[in-house]
Amino acid sequence: MALIPYTVSMQFAPKNGSVMVSTPSEWRTRTRTNVPAHGKPTVMNLLAYISVFEESTKPGGANAHLGETKVTMAFIKDQRSGRVLTSVMR
């Protein structure tokens, strides 16, 4: 099994006041068949990823079951070295 090079993790707060932490997900730098890439692990790309996630929590979105959510912290980690490559706190 190949190691996932980069992962993204988020902490977010649904409107109900609880705090949730996501399971680390793969941060894809290259497009694979039918799977789009997120680009290089930069702050701007991380902010775009957060925006898409937050939009998906609105009614009718793929993550609507979480309730409308605001991401409070997110980071991209290099799985090989363990270093955090970029992070955002809001």
Protein Blocks (a to p, Z undefined) as FASTA:
>chain_A
ZZdfbacddddddfkopacddddddddfbdcehiacebjadfklmmmmmmmmmmmmpghi
aklmnopaddfbdcdddfknopafbdcdZZ
